[in-house]
Amino acid sequence: MNSNKIRMLWIVFISILIILLISDLFIHRHSYFEIDGLFAFPSIFGFLSCILLVVISKIIGIFLKRSEDYYDN
């Protein structure tokens, strides 16, 4: 890909993230718990959940990994 296209994609993605973050100021959410009402909670929760899934998959991959000649044996 052209570096200009990649740069444009980054700009679009970051712009969308900023718009969503700013929109959290104007949207009234009905929170069931106190932590739900914090600013940008859904964004932070989603980001931390994604990181947790990656870390867990790396740990599981250590135990499930097979050698390259697994099927040759």
TIPA-593710 format. One record per atom (N, C-alpha, C): chain; atom name; x, y, z; residue in three letters. Coordinates in Angstrom, 1 decimal, always signed. Atoms other than C-alpha are relative to their C-alpha. Example, Ala and Ser with C-alpha at 12.3 -4.5 7.8 and 13.67 -1.06 7.14 Angstrom:
// TIPA-593710
('A' 'N' (+0.9 -1.2 +0.0) 'Ala') ('A' 'CA' (+12.3 -4.5 +7.8) 'Ala') ('A' 'C' (+0.9 +1.2 +0.0) 'Ala') ('A' 'N' (-0.9 -1.1 +0.0) 'Ser') ('A' 'CA' (+13.7 -1.1 +7.1) 'Ser') ('A' 'C' (-0.8 +1.1 +0.8) 'Ser') 
***
This chain:
// TIPA-593710
('A' 'N' (+0.8 -1.2 +0.0) 'Met') ('A' 'CA' (+0.0 +0.0 +0.0) 'Met') ('A' 'C' (+0.9 +1.2 +0.0) 'Met') ('A' 'N' (-0.7 -1.3 +0.1) 'Asn') ('A' 'CA' (+1.0 +3.5 -0.6) 'Asn') ('A' 'C' (+0.0 +0.6 +1.4) 'Asn') ('A' 'N' (-0.1 -0.5 -1.3) 'Ser') ('A' 'CA' (+2.2 +5.3 +2.5) 'Ser') ('A' 'C' (-1.0 +1.2 +0.3) 'Ser') ('A' 'N' (+1.0 -1.1 -0.1) 'Asn') ('A' 'CA' (-0.2 +8.2 +1.8) 'Asn') ('A' 'C' (-1.4 -0.6 +0.4) 'Asn') ('A' 'N' (+1.2 +0.7 -0.4) 'Lys') ('A' 'CA' (-3.1 +5.7 +2.0) 'Lys') ('A' 'C' (+0.0 -0.4 +1.4) 'Lys') ('A' 'N' (-0.1 +0.4 -1.4) 'Ile') ('A' 'CA' (-1.9 +4.3 +5.3) 'Ile') ('A' 'C' (-0.1 +1.2 +0.9) 'Ile') ('A' 'N' (+0.1 -1.2 -0.8) 'Arg') ('A' 'CA' (-1.5 +7.8 +6.7) 'Arg') ('A' 'C' (-1.4 +0.5 +0.0) 'Arg') ('A' 'N' (+1.4 -0.5 +0.0) 'Met') ('A' 'CA' (-5.0 +8.7 +5.6) 'Met') ('A' 'C' (-0.9 -0.9 +0.8) 'Met') ('A' 'N' (+0.8 +1.0 -0.9) 'Leu') ('A' 'CA' (-6.4 +5.5 +7.2) 'Leu') ('A' 'C' (+0.2 +0.3 +1.5) 'Leu') ('A' 'N' (-0.3 -0.4 -1.4) 'Trp') ('A' 'CA' (-4.7 +6.5 +10.5) 'Trp') ('A' 'C' (-0.8 +1.2 +0.4) 'Trp') ('A' 'N' (+0.7 -1.3 -0.3) 'Ile') ('A' 'CA' (-6.2 +10.0 +10.3) 'Ile') ('A' 'C' (-1.5 -0.3 +0.1) 'Ile') ('A' 'N' (+1.5 +0.3 -0.1) 'Val') ('A' 'CA' (-9.7 +8.6 +9.6) 'Val') ('A' 'C' (-0.3 -0.7 +1.3) 'Val') ('A' 'N' (+0.3 +0.8 -1.2) 'Phe') ('A' 'CA' (-9.5 +6.0 +12.4) 'Phe') ('A' 'C' (+0.1 +0.9 +1.3) 'Phe') ('A' 'N' (-0.2 -0.9 -1.2) 'Ile') ('A' 'CA' (-8.1 +8.6 +15.0) 'Ile') ('A' 'C' (-1.2 +1.0 +0.0) 'Ile') ('A' 'N' (+1.1 -1.0 +0.0) 'Ser') ('A' 'CA' (-10.8 +11.1 +13.9) 'Ser') ('A' 'C' (-1.3 -0.6 +0.5) 'Ser') ('A' 'N' (+1.1 +0.7 -0.5) 'Ile') ('A' 'CA' (-13.5 +8.5 +14.4) 'Ile') ('A' 'C' (+0.0 -0.2 +1.5) 'Ile') ('A' 'N' (-0.2 +0.2 -1.4) 'Leu') ('A' 'CA' (-12.1 +7.7 +17.8) 'Leu') ('A' 'C' (-0.3 +1.3 +0.8) 'Leu') ('A' 'N' (+0.2 -1.3 -0.7) 'Ile') ('A' 'CA' (-12.0 +11.4 +18.8) 'Ile') ('A' 'C' (-1.5 +0.4 +0.0) 'Ile') ('A' 'N' (+1.5 -0.3 +0.1) 'Ile') ('A' 'CA' (-15.6 +11.9 +17.6) 'Ile') ('A' 'C' (-0.8 -0.8 +1.0) 'Ile') ('A' 'N' (+0.7 +0.8 -0.9) 'Leu') ('A' 'CA' (-16.8 +9.0 +19.6) 'Leu') ('A' 'C' (+0.3 +0.4 +1.5) 'Leu') ('A' 'N' (-0.4 -0.5 -1.4) 'Leu') ('A' 'CA' (-14.9 +10.2 +22.7) 'Leu') ('A' 'C' (-0.7 +1.3 +0.4) 'Leu') ('A' 'N' (+0.7 -1.3 -0.2) 'Ile') ('A' 'CA' (-16.4 +13.7 +22.4) 'Ile') ('A' 'C' (-1.5 -0.2 +0.1) 'Ile') ('A' 'N' (+1.5 +0.2 -0.1) 'Ser') ('A' 'CA' (-19.9 +12.3 +21.8) 'Ser') ('A' 'C' (-0.4 -0.5 +1.4) 'Ser') ('A' 'N' (+0.3 +0.5 -1.3) 'Asp') ('A' 'CA' (-19.7 +10.7 +25.2) 'Asp') ('A' 'C' (-0.3 +1.1 +1.0) 'Asp') ('A' 'N' (+0.4 -1.2 -0.8) 'Leu') ('A' 'CA' (-20.0 +14.2 +26.7) 'Leu') ('A' 'C' (-1.4 +0.3 -0.1) 'Leu') ('A' 'N' (+1.4 -0.5 +0.3) 'Phe') ('A' 'CA' (-23.4 +14.7 +25.2) 'Phe') ('A' 'C' (-1.0 -1.1 +0.1) 'Phe') ('A' 'N' (+1.0 +1.1 -0.1) 'Ile') ('A' 'CA' (-25.0 +11.2 +25.5) 'Ile') ('A' 'C' (-0.2 -0.3 +1.5) 'Ile') ('A' 'N' (+0.4 +0.4 -1.4) 'His') ('A' 'CA' (-26.8 +10.4 +28.8) 'His') ('A' 'C' (-0.2 -1.5 +0.0) 'His') ('A' 'N' (+0.1 +1.5 -0.1) 'Arg') ('A' 'CA' (-26.3 +6.8 +29.6) 'Arg') ('A' 'C' (-0.7 -0.3 +1.4) 'Arg') ('A' 'N' (+0.7 +0.5 -1.3) 'His') ('A' 'CA' (-28.5 +5.0 +32.2) 'His') ('A' 'C' (+0.9 -1.1 +0.5) 'His') ('A' 'N' (-1.0 +1.0 -0.6) 'Ser') ('A' 'CA' (-25.8 +3.3 +34.3) 'Ser') ('A' 'C' (-0.7 -0.7 +1.1) 'Ser') ('A' 'N' (+0.5 +0.8 -1.1) 'Tyr') ('A' 'CA' (-26.7 +0.5 +36.6) 'Tyr') ('A' 'C' (+1.0 +0.0 +1.2) 'Tyr') ('A' 'N' (-1.0 -0.1 -1.0) 'Phe') ('A' 'CA' (-23.4 +0.7 +38.5) 'Phe') ('A' 'C' (+0.7 +1.3 -0.1) 'Phe') ('A' 'N' (-0.6 -1.3 +0.0) 'Glu') ('A' 'CA' (-21.4 +3.7 +39.5) 'Glu') ('A' 'C' (+1.1 +0.1 -1.0) 'Glu') ('A' 'N' (-1.1 -0.1 +1.0) 'Ile') ('A' 'CA' (-18.5 +2.8 +37.3) 'Ile') ('A' 'C' (-0.4 +0.2 -1.4) 'Ile') ('A' 'N' (+0.5 -0.1 +1.4) 'Asp') ('A' 'CA' (-20.7 +2.7 +34.2) 'Asp') ('A' 'C' (-0.2 +1.5 -0.3) 'Asp') ('A' 'N' (+0.3 -1.5 +0.3) 'Gly') ('A' 'CA' (-21.3 +6.5 +34.5) 'Gly') ('A' 'C' (+1.3 +0.8 -0.2) 'Gly') ('A' 'N' (-1.3 -0.7 +0.2) 'Leu') ('A' 'CA' (-17.6 +7.4 +34.3) 'Leu') ('A' 'C' (+0.2 +0.4 -1.5) 'Leu') ('A' 'N' (-0.2 -0.5 +1.3) 'Phe') ('A' 'CA' (-16.5 +9.4 +31.3) 'Phe') ('A' 'C' (+0.9 -1.0 -0.8) 'Phe') ('A' 'N' (-0.7 +0.9 +0.9) 'Ala') ('A' 'CA' (-15.4 +7.2 +28.4) 'Ala') ('A' 'C' (+0.2 -1.4 +0.5) 'Ala') ('A' 'N' (-0.1 +1.3 -0.5) 'Phe') ('A' 'CA' (-16.0 +4.0 +30.3) 'Phe') ('A' 'C' (-0.1 -1.1 -1.0) 'Phe') ('A' 'N' (+0.1 +1.1 +1.0) 'Pro') ('A' 'CA' (-17.2 +1.9 +27.3) 'Pro') ('A' 'C' (+1.3 +0.0 -0.8) 'Pro') ('A' 'N' (-1.2 +0.0 +0.8) 'Ser') ('A' 'CA' (-14.1 +3.0 +25.4) 'Ser') ('A' 'C' (+1.2 -0.7 +0.8) 'Ser') ('A' 'N' (-1.1 +0.5 -0.8) 'Ile') ('A' 'CA' (-11.7 +2.2 +28.2) 'Ile') ('A' 'C' (-0.2 -1.5 +0.3) 'Ile') ('A' 'N' (+0.3 +1.4 -0.2) 'Phe') ('A' 'CA' (-13.5 -1.1 +29.0) 'Phe') ('A' 'C' (+0.3 -0.8 -1.2) 'Phe') ('A' 'N' (-0.2 +0.7 +1.2) 'Gly') ('A' 'CA' (-13.4 -2.2 +25.4) 'Gly') ('A' 'C' (+1.5 -0.2 -0.3) 'Gly') ('A' 'N' (-1.4 +0.0 +0.2) 'Phe') ('A' 'CA' (-9.7 -1.3 +25.1) 'Phe') ('A' 'C' (+0.7 -1.0 +0.9) 'Phe') ('A' 'N' (-0.6 +1.0 -1.0) 'Leu') ('A' 'CA' (-8.7 -3.2 +28.3) 'Leu') ('A' 'C' (-0.4 -1.4 -0.3) 'Leu') ('A' 'N' (+0.4 +1.4 +0.3) 'Ser') ('A' 'CA' (-10.8 -6.2 +27.3) 'Ser') ('A' 'C' (+0.7 -0.5 -1.2) 'Ser') ('A' 'N' (-0.8 +0.4 +1.2) 'Cys') ('A' 'CA' (-9.0 -6.3 +23.9) 'Cys') ('A' 'C' (+1.4 -0.4 +0.4) 'Cys') ('A' 'N' (-1.3 +0.3 -0.4) 'Ile') ('A' 'CA' (-5.7 -6.2 +25.6) 'Ile') ('A' 'C' (+0.0 -1.3 +0.8) 'Ile') ('A' 'N' (+0.1 +1.3 -0.8) 'Leu') ('A' 'CA' (-6.8 -9.0 +28.1) 'Leu') ('A' 'C' (-0.1 -1.2 -1.0) 'Leu') ('A' 'N' (+0.2 +1.1 +0.9) 'Leu') ('A' 'CA' (-7.9 -11.2 +25.2) 'Leu') ('A' 'C' (+1.3 -0.3 -0.7) 'Leu') ('A' 'N' (-1.2 +0.3 +0.7) 'Val') ('A' 'CA' (-4.6 -10.8 +23.4) 'Val') ('A' 'C' (+1.0 -0.7 +1.0) 'Val') ('A' 'N' (-0.9 +0.6 -1.0) 'Val') ('A' 'CA' (-2.6 -11.6 +26.6) 'Val') ('A' 'C' (-0.4 -1.5 +0.3) 'Val') ('A' 'N' (+0.5 +1.4 -0.2) 'Ile') ('A' 'CA' (-4.8 -14.7 +27.3) 'Ile') ('A' 'C' (+0.3 -0.9 -1.2) 'Ile') ('A' 'N' (-0.3 +0.8 +1.2) 'Ser') ('A' 'CA' (-4.4 -15.9 +23.7) 'Ser') ('A' 'C' (+1.5 -0.3 -0.1) 'Ser') ('A' 'N' (-1.5 +0.3 +0.1) 'Lys') ('A' 'CA' (-0.6 -15.6 +23.9) 'Lys') ('A' 'C' (+0.3 -1.1 +1.1) 'Lys') ('A' 'N' (-0.3 +1.0 -1.0) 'Ile') ('A' 'CA' (-0.6 -17.6 +27.2) 'Ile') ('A' 'C' (-0.5 -1.4 -0.4) 'Ile') ('A' 'N' (+0.6 +1.3 +0.5) 'Ile') ('A' 'CA' (-2.9 -20.3 +25.7) 'Ile') ('A' 'C' (+0.9 -0.5 -1.1) 'Ile') ('A' 'N' (-0.8 +0.5 +1.1) 'Gly') ('A' 'CA' (-0.7 -20.4 +22.6) 'Gly') ('A' 'C' (+1.3 -0.6 +0.4) 'Gly') ('A' 'N' (-1.2 +0.6 -0.5) 'Ile') ('A' 'CA' (+2.3 -21.3 +24.7) 'Ile') ('A' 'C' (-0.3 -1.5 +0.3) 'Ile') ('A' 'N' (+0.4 +1.4 -0.3) 'Phe') ('A' 'CA' (+0.5 -24.5 +25.8) 'Phe') ('A' 'C' (-0.5 -0.8 -1.2) 'Phe') ('A' 'N' (+0.5 +0.7 +1.2) 'Leu') ('A' 'CA' (-1.1 -25.4 +22.5) 'Leu') ('A' 'C' (+0.9 +0.0 -1.2) 'Leu') ('A' 'N' (-0.9 -0.1 +1.1) 'Lys') ('A' 'CA' (+1.8 -24.7 +20.3) 'Lys') ('A' 'C' (+0.7 -1.4 -0.3) 'Lys') ('A' 'N' (-0.6 +1.2 +0.4) 'Arg') ('A' 'CA' (+3.2 -27.7 +18.3) 'Arg') ('A' 'C' (+1.2 +0.3 -0.8) 'Arg') ('A' 'N' (-1.2 -0.2 +0.8) 'Ser') ('A' 'CA' (+6.5 -28.2 +16.6) 'Ser') ('A' 'C' (-0.4 +0.0 -1.5) 'Ser') ('A' 'N' (+0.3 -0.1 +1.5) 'Glu') ('A' 'CA' (+6.8 -27.6 +12.8) 'Glu') ('A' 'C' (-0.2 -1.4 -0.6) 'Glu') ('A' 'N' (+0.1 +1.3 +0.6) 'Asp') ('A' 'CA' (+7.2 -31.3 +12.1) 'Asp') ('A' 'C' (-1.0 -0.9 +0.8) 'Asp') ('A' 'N' (+1.0 +0.7 -0.8) 'Tyr') ('A' 'CA' (+4.2 -32.3 +14.2) 'Tyr') ('A' 'C' (-0.8 -1.1 -0.8) 'Tyr') ('A' 'N' (+0.8 +0.9 +0.8) 'Tyr') ('A' 'CA' (+2.3 -33.9 +11.3) 'Tyr') ('A' 'C' (+0.9 -1.1 -0.7) 'Tyr') ('A' 'N' (-0.9 +1.0 +0.7) 'Asp') ('A' 'CA' (+5.4 -35.7 +9.9) 'Asp') ('A' 'C' (+0.3 -1.2 +0.9) 'Asp') ('A' 'N' (-0.3 +1.1 -0.9) 'Asn') ('A' 'CA' (+5.8 -37.9 +13.0) 'Asn') ('A' 'C' (-1.0 -1.1 -0.1) 'Asn') 
***
